[in-house]
Amino acid sequence: MTQGLEALAARQQAWLSAATEDAQLASFRRNVDLRLALVDRNHHIAVAVTPGGISRAGTDVVDVSLVAPSEAWSELLSHAPAPTMNHFLAMRMRVEGTRIEGDEMVFAQHAHVVRRLLELAREIVDGPVLRAPDPVLDRSGIRGRHVEVTVDGHQVDLYVEEVGSGDASPLLVLHTAGADGRQAHPLMADAELTARRRVITFDMPGHGRSEALPGPLGSWTLTADRYADSILGIIEALALEKPVLVGASMAGEACLLMAYRSPDRLGGVIACEASEHVPGRVTPWAGHPRVNESVFVPEWIDGLIAPTAPASMRDLIWLGYSQGGHRTFAGDIDFYSGAWDGRDIVPRIDTSLCPVVMMTGEYDYSCTPAMSKATAERIPGARFWTMTGLGHFPICEHPAAFRPHLDKALAEIGA
């Protein structure tokens, strides 16, 4: 059985027809004029994408070429792709020999078109990924308001949402870079969870419905002090008694930061998709004047979501990132993949004061399970495990799959 680009070359016309008829691509390719090639050692498949349709193209007029080893293409075009090979950007970061040739800005401008073309190629070659069913979220009990907090010496109104009651330690859920507290809605819609504990989230300054710090538009950059001020300010404003801090990605890093800085204020931390240092995620295209930020940023993170995540949850994450605001994501990445360096502090976290649980999804190619495990091994008393079938956004990408891991983590902290 042929696989990868060999199989796609044999069915190229079926792929082009499906792509031309695809409703999502029809929306994406308005005003688009792109010549794209998919390349391995033995194959060079070129297509032209225009508002009128998608057709074969000559190999001498290509704007962008996606180059990868043939075995990586076989995984990418499989209906059950392996971690680090489920998305072209994952392969480029983690699979040797994967690269973009040509004008990379053109790729950034058309990342959404390229991603959808590859999804349709997968369906033609091996069938669609089998996604989990869409959950039904009941948000009716969520209450929202603004509270005044001091961040970086300035008074700002941060938007807070909460739900639930009970005697168990409250959960304070942090959102990821460039996003907002809506990512906590799957947990906040969990009636069993909220029957026994409060679940609280908030939007960081300049995110979602929170007031921005003073400064020129587009100048936001996240620092450790600003992060700590925001978290402690919310704990104080809501009079939270020893909340358990939960977060993924940059929020997972914040969990480790707060376990070190303020262990006496917390009941424990659940640091998802976190490591002591995460290089390689700064990109010049998140805020570039010739790249549509509201399209590129969600595409930059799309491959971090596990391929089997429910479609509605993936769309929720994509739309949240699309609405993030000018250079909000880029300013957060300044912390996530720049200013954050916990290599000196993680061995000094005292888990007898603040228990630490770390969990990372197997499909996270930015902060891999191996990176998180190595960090956990440097924190005396910390626990770590890999979350099978989950990616970089476990709290919101697949609520049913994340919930058992959350329960286990809370049990570890309680013990």
C-alpha positions in Angstrom: 0.0 0.0 0.0 1.4 3.4 -1.0 1.6 6.1 1.5 2.6 9.8 1.9 3.3 11.9 -1.2 3.5 8.8 -3.4 -0.2 8.0 -2.5 -1.1 11.7 -2.9 0.5 11.9 -6.3 -1.6 8.9 -7.5 -4.8 10.6 -6.3 -3.8 14.2 -7.0 -6.9 15.0 -9.1 -9.2 13.7 -6.4 -7.4 15.9 -3.9 -7.7 19.0 -6.1 -11.4 18.3 -6.7 -12.1 17.9 -3.0 -10.2 21.0 -2.2 -12.0 23.1 -4.8 -15.4 21.9 -3.3 -14.4 22.3 0.3 -16.5 25.0 2.1 -13.7 25.9 4.6 -11.2 26.4 1.8 -13.7 28.4 -0.2 -13.9 30.8 2.7 -10.1 30.8 3.2 -9.1 31.3 -0.4 -10.9 34.5 -1.2 -8.3 36.9 -2.6 -5.6 34.2 -2.5 -3.1 33.6 -5.3 -0.7 30.9 -4.1 1.6 28.3 -5.8 2.4 25.6 -3.2 4.6 22.5 -3.6 4.9 19.4 -1.4 8.3 17.8 -1.7 10.2 14.7 -0.6 13.2 13.0 -2.2 11.2 11.5 -5.0 8.1 13.6 -5.4 7.2 17.3 -6.2 3.5 18.0 -6.1 2.6 21.6 -7.1 -0.8 23.2 -6.9 -2.2 26.6 -7.6 -4.8 28.1 -5.2 -6.9 31.0 -6.4 -10.4 32.3 -5.7 -11.6 30.4 -8.7 -10.4 27.0 -7.5 -7.4 24.7 -7.0 -5.5 23.1 -9.8 -2.1 21.6 -10.8 0.8 24.1 -11.1 4.1 24.0 -12.8 7.1 23.2 -10.5 8.9 26.3 -11.9 6.4 28.9 -10.5 6.2 27.9 -6.9 6.0 30.5 -4.1 6.5 28.1 -1.2 7.7 24.5 -0.9 7.1 22.3 2.1 9.9 19.8 2.2 10.1 16.8 4.5 11.4 13.2 4.6 9.0 10.7 2.9 8.4 8.8 6.2 7.3 12.1 7.9 4.9 12.8 5.0 3.5 9.3 5.5 2.7 10.0 9.1 1.3 13.5 8.4 -1.1 12.1 5.9 -2.1 9.2 8.1 -5.6 9.3 9.8 -3.8 8.6 13.1 -0.6 10.6 12.9 2.1 10.2 15.6 3.1 13.1 17.9 5.5 15.6 16.3 4.2 14.5 12.9 0.5 15.5 13.1 1.1 18.9 11.7 3.7 20.4 9.3 4.8 23.0 11.8 5.3 20.2 14.4 7.5 18.4 11.9 9.4 21.5 11.1 10.3 22.0 14.8 10.9 18.4 15.7 11.6 16.3 12.6 15.0 16.6 11.0 15.0 17.5 7.3 11.6 19.3 7.4 11.8 22.9 6.2 10.0 25.6 4.3 11.7 26.8 1.1 10.8 30.0 -0.8 9.3 33.1 0.8 8.4 32.2 4.4 6.3 35.4 4.7 4.1 34.0 2.0 3.7 30.8 4.0 2.8 32.9 7.1 0.2 34.8 5.1 -1.4 31.6 3.8 -0.8 29.2 6.8 -4.6 28.6 7.1 -4.9 27.7 3.4 -1.9 25.3 3.6 -3.2 23.6 6.8 -6.6 23.0 5.3 -5.0 21.6 2.0 -3.0 19.2 4.1 -6.0 18.1 6.1 -7.8 17.3 2.8 -4.8 15.5 1.5 -4.9 13.3 4.6 -8.5 12.5 4.0 -7.8 11.5 0.4 -4.8 9.4 1.2 -5.9 7.6 4.4 -9.2 9.0 5.6 -10.0 11.8 8.2 -8.8 11.8 11.7 -11.4 10.4 14.0 -12.3 13.2 16.4 -14.0 12.8 19.7 -17.6 13.9 20.0 -18.3 17.6 20.6 -19.2 18.2 24.3 -22.2 20.3 25.3 -21.0 23.1 27.7 -23.6 24.6 30.1 -22.2 28.1 30.9 -25.4 29.3 32.5 -24.0 29.3 36.0 -20.9 31.3 35.3 -20.8 34.7 36.9 -18.5 37.5 35.7 -17.4 40.9 37.1 -14.4 43.2 37.2 -12.1 43.6 40.2 -9.4 46.2 40.8 -5.9 44.8 41.1 -2.5 46.4 41.3 -0.2 45.2 38.5 3.3 46.7 37.9 2.4 49.6 40.1 -0.8 50.4 38.2 -4.5 49.9 39.2 -6.2 47.9 36.5 -9.7 46.3 36.3 -9.3 42.6 35.6 -12.3 40.5 34.4 -13.1 37.5 36.6 -15.5 34.6 36.1 -16.4 32.0 38.7 -18.8 29.2 39.4 -19.4 26.6 42.0 -19.2 26.2 45.7 -18.1 23.7 48.4 -15.4 23.2 51.0 -12.7 21.9 48.7 -9.9 24.2 47.8 -10.9 26.5 44.9 -9.4 26.1 41.5 -7.8 29.2 40.0 -7.4 28.5 36.3 -5.0 30.5 34.2 -5.3 31.0 30.4 -2.6 30.4 27.8 -0.6 33.0 25.8 -2.7 35.4 23.7 -6.0 33.9 25.0 -8.4 34.6 27.9 -10.5 33.0 30.6 -12.9 31.4 28.2 -10.5 28.5 28.1 -11.7 27.6 31.6 -15.3 27.2 30.5 -15.1 23.4 30.0 -14.1 23.1 33.6 -16.6 25.7 34.7 -19.4 23.8 32.9 -18.6 20.6 34.7 -21.5 20.2 37.2 -19.8 17.4 39.2 -16.6 19.5 39.7 -18.4 22.7 40.6 -20.7 21.0 43.0 -17.8 20.6 45.4 -15.4 23.5 44.7 -15.3 27.0 43.3 -13.7 27.3 39.8 -12.3 30.8 39.1 -10.6 32.3 36.1 -9.6 35.8 35.0 -8.3 37.6 31.9 -4.7 38.9 32.2 -4.2 42.7 31.7 -5.0 43.6 28.1 -6.6 40.2 27.4 -10.2 39.4 26.9 -12.3 41.9 28.9 -9.6 43.1 31.2 -8.2 46.6 31.2 -4.7 47.0 29.7 -1.8 48.5 31.5 -0.8 52.0 30.5 1.4 52.2 27.4 1.2 52.5 23.6 -1.1 50.1 21.8 0.8 47.0 20.8 3.5 47.5 23.4 2.4 44.7 25.8 5.1 42.3 27.1 4.6 39.8 29.9 7.1 39.6 32.7 7.4 37.4 35.7 6.5 40.3 38.0 3.5 41.3 36.0 2.3 37.7 36.1 2.8 37.3 39.8 1.1 40.6 40.5 -1.9 39.6 38.5 -2.3 36.2 40.2 -1.7 37.4 43.8 -4.0 40.4 43.1 -6.8 38.1 42.2 -6.2 35.9 45.2 -6.3 38.9 47.4 -9.3 40.6 45.7 -11.4 37.5 46.0 -10.1 36.5 49.4 -9.2 33.0 48.1 -7.9 30.6 50.8 -5.1 28.4 49.5 -6.4 28.0 45.9 -5.0 25.3 43.7 -3.4 27.0 40.6 -4.0 25.3 37.3 -2.6 26.3 34.0 -1.0 25.1 30.7 1.7 26.5 28.5 2.8 29.9 29.8 0.3 29.4 32.6 2.0 26.1 33.5 5.3 28.1 33.7 3.4 30.6 36.0 2.4 27.7 38.2 6.1 26.8 38.7 6.9 30.5 39.2 4.3 30.9 41.9 5.2 27.6 43.7 8.6 29.1 44.1 7.6 32.7 44.9 4.5 32.4 47.0 4.1 28.8 48.2 2.3 30.0 51.4 -0.6 31.5 49.3 -1.4 28.3 47.4 -2.8 24.9 48.1 -0.7 23.4 45.3 -0.1 23.8 41.6 -1.0 21.7 38.5 1.5 22.8 35.8 0.4 21.5 32.4 2.7 21.7 29.4 5.4 23.4 31.5 9.1 23.2 31.6 11.9 25.1 33.2 12.8 26.6 29.8 11.0 26.5 26.4 13.1 27.9 23.5 12.1 28.2 19.9 8.6 29.6 19.9 9.2 33.3 19.2 8.0 34.1 15.7 8.4 37.3 13.7 5.0 36.9 12.0 2.8 37.4 15.1 2.2 41.1 14.6 4.1 41.6 11.3 2.4 44.4 9.3 2.1 42.2 6.2 0.7 39.1 7.9 -2.9 38.9 9.2 -2.4 38.4 12.9 -5.9 37.2 13.5 -5.3 34.3 11.1 -1.6 33.5 11.5 -1.6 33.3 15.4 -4.3 30.7 15.6 -2.6 28.7 12.8 0.7 28.9 14.6 -0.8 27.1 17.6 -3.3 24.8 15.7 -0.9 21.9 15.4 -0.3 21.9 19.2 -3.9 20.6 19.6 -4.2 16.8 19.6 -5.7 15.7 16.3 -8.5 13.7 17.9 -9.7 16.7 20.0 -13.4 17.5 19.4 -13.9 19.8 16.4 -15.9 22.4 18.4 -13.2 22.7 21.1 -10.5 23.1 18.4 -12.6 25.9 16.8 -13.1 27.5 20.2 -9.3 27.7 20.7 -8.8 28.9 17.2 -11.4 31.7 17.5 -10.1 32.8 20.9 -6.6 33.2 19.5 -8.0 35.0 16.5 -9.6 37.6 18.8 -6.5 38.1 21.0 -5.6 41.7 20.1 -2.6 43.3 18.4 0.7 41.8 19.6 -1.0 40.3 22.7 0.2 36.8 21.8 3.7 38.1 20.8 4.0 39.9 24.1 3.1 36.8 26.0 5.5 34.7 24.0 8.2 37.1 25.2 7.7 35.5 28.6 6.9 31.9 27.5 9.8 31.4 25.2 12.1 34.2 26.4 12.0 35.8 29.8 10.9 32.6 31.6 14.0 30.6 32.7 13.3 28.5 35.7 16.5 26.4 35.6 17.9 28.1 38.7 14.6 28.2 40.7 12.9 24.8 40.1 15.2 22.8 42.3 14.4 25.3 45.1 10.6 24.7 45.0 9.5 23.3 48.4 6.8 20.8 47.6 6.1 20.3 51.3 4.8 23.9 51.3 3.2 23.8 47.8 2.7 20.4 46.2 3.6 20.3 42.5 2.0 18.1 39.9 3.1 18.3 36.2 1.3 16.8 33.3 1.9 17.2 29.6 0.0 16.0 26.5 1.8 13.6 24.2 1.0 15.8 21.1 2.6 18.9 22.6 5.6 19.5 20.3 6.5 22.9 21.9 6.9 21.7 25.4 7.3 18.0 24.9 6.6 15.4 27.6 10.3 14.7 27.8 11.0 18.4 28.6 8.3 18.5 31.3 9.6 15.2 32.8 13.1 16.5 33.0 11.9 19.6 34.9 9.8 17.6 37.3 12.8 15.4 38.1 14.6 18.5 39.3 11.8 19.5 41.7 12.0 17.3 44.9 8.7 15.7 45.5 7.0 16.8 42.2 4.9 14.3 40.3 4.7 14.0 36.5 2.9 12.0 33.9 2.1 12.2 30.2 -1.5 12.7 29.1 -2.1 10.3 26.2 -4.2 11.7 23.4 -3.9 15.3 24.5 -2.0 18.2 23.3 -0.9 21.7 24.5 -4.3 22.9 25.6 -5.6 20.0 27.7 -7.9 22.1 29.9 -10.0 23.1 26.9 -9.2 21.0 23.9 -10.8 17.7 25.2 -12.6 18.2 28.5 -13.6 14.5 28.9 -10.1 13.3 28.4 -8.6 15.9 30.7 -11.0 15.4 33.6 -9.5 12.1 34.9 -6.0 13.7 34.9 -7.3 16.7 36.8 -8.9 14.3 39.4 -5.7 12.4 39.8 -3.7 15.6 40.2 -6.1 16.9 42.8 -5.9 13.6 44.7 -2.1 13.8 44.6 -2.2 17.4 46.0 -4.7 16.4 48.7 -2.5 13.5 49.7 
